[in-house]
Amino acid sequence: MTAPFPHRPAGLPSRLLLACLAIAVLQGCRKPEDDLGLELLPGEPLGLVADTAVMHAFTFQDSAVQTSGLSRNLVGSYVDPDFGALKASLVAQLRLTSNNIGQGQDTSGLVADSIVLALAFESSATHYGDLSTQRFVVQELSASLSVDTVYHSDDRPEVFTDDLVALHRGEITPDPTSNVVLANDTVVPQVRIPLRLDLAERFLNAFGTSSMVDNPSFLDFFKGVKVSVENGSQAPNQGGILYINTIGNNSKVTVYYHDVNNQPELLRSLDLIMSASGVRYTTVERDRSQAVTPGLIEALIDQSAPSEALYLQTLGGSRAALRFPDLPERLEPGKALSKAELIVPVRGSFHPFQTPPGTLLLFRKVDGSDTFLPDQLNGVTGIGGTYDADERNYRFNITRYALQVMNGTLPDDGLVLVASSAGVSANRAILCGPDHPETPMRLLLTFTTY
């Protein structure tokens, strides 16, 4: 009969050899993050024990977020049945593409044909919500913007009351999937808003004057625009927030004109662009009273109540605070923390045009500022937080944070959960809180025993 372990050294018991092989297999298959804390053990690990930390969580009002100097800006409105009405407006300077416009020329024959504001869609993400018709309003700024100022979601620009949109031309159905054909030219998908002809004439009358010498002079002459919507009453889930690229020179005001004294058949144009060199920001208004369900308002009022749901919304909407009151007492003799994983399920169903954010972010608060966790050695998303559509949840590996709270090297101040892209998207999510009866949010602790 052949021996089961033909190469076993003489005298080594079979049971001991089996144990050694089992340990070797376990160590070879262990994920790198599972090793965290094992170097602290005085002897070899003999087992793993899983437990769940006590958690308290609540939703709170976010502060205004920076929306200037970012990759895109937002325009539009919609009604969310859980969060209420959200309206975003674009505030931007318009800039010359060259200096000394009209200098040394005979401008007496210039005649305005039309003027259009083009808002180019962001190519990577075009909107949040649906693409129903919206009524656009364009107003001229009455006070200057400064490139040295950081603008936030609650900054309200000073504007003249007149609407610059051509009469009966403000209602537009956005189409972010189709290029626009202009004469013999094809341009990127955009919203094109016809403006009043008297604005075009105002720009043409400035040709050859000091107002067209350079951008500082022009911005003193025309300080910029606010682009918003006035959609009246909207039903739940109606409307959307459009994502506008304001740094690629495709979002602009174009004046179309001809010169009756010089080649009158020639169509001419003047571009006044939004660009990375100019000020651009998004200002936001919200009305939570239009929510069909009262959950968010109730959560904001009573933060001590059991939390079956947590509400996250960008653009200065809402965040969630997480507290782990028994974490400092969880270390015991004979146990070492191997892994701490925060599991964040999405609650219930959601509208197909209002999907959860692709990523959630997790921070500590230090002196009122968002601060990385010790686990975030590879950047803010190095701990996870990506939405898993199959599991319908987010997962974060926060082992180093939990261990340092346990051993007292970090204060037990809890964490803040945030929807990503806070200044450039209309993302929102409803999450299962730690008191959800079926799929609660939880901090899963895995200990190695020795």
Secondary structure, DSSP 8 states (H G I E B T S, - for coil): ---SSTT--TT--HHHHHHHHHHHHHHHH--GGGGTTGGG-SS---EEEEEE---EEEEEE----B-SSSS-EEEEEEEETTTEEEEEEEEE--EESSSSTTTTS--TTEEEEEEEEEEEB-SS--EEE----EEEEEEEBSS---TTS--BTT----B-S---B-TT--EE---TTS-EEETTEEE-SEEEEEB-HHHHHHHHHTTTSGGGSSHHHHHHH---EEEEE---S--TT-EEEEEE--SEEEEEEEEEEEETTS-TTS-EEEEEEEETTS-EEEEEEEEGGG-SS-HHHHHHH-TTS--SEEEEETTTTEEEEEE-TTGGG---TTEEEEEEEEEEEB-S---TTS---SBEEEEEEETTEEE--TT-TT-TTTTB-B-BTTTTEEEEE-HHHHHHHHTTSS----EEEEESSTTT---EEEEE-TT-SSS--EEEEEEEE-
